[in-house]
Amino acid sequence: MPGVQTLDEVRASGRYRFLTPDQLINEVRASAHYGPIVLHPLVGGMPVEKAWKSVTLLTDEVLPALG
């Protein structure tokens, strides 16, 4: 996304959503045809440690809950 370099700018753009694991689980369960879950862990210059936390939350909490 041209000109967007920080997480605050990413949030303000409205292009990406930031959800907790419970929020995502609830959305998927409430939808009959939820599309693919797409994760962009390094968007907006996200620090690598936080990016990995996003990935592990998805793999360790969200996907098992939906499996």
Protein Blocks (a to p, Z undefined) as FASTA:
>chain_A
ZZiabfklmmmnomaccddfklmmmmmmmpmbbccddddfkgghiafklmmmmmmmmmmm
mmmmmZZ
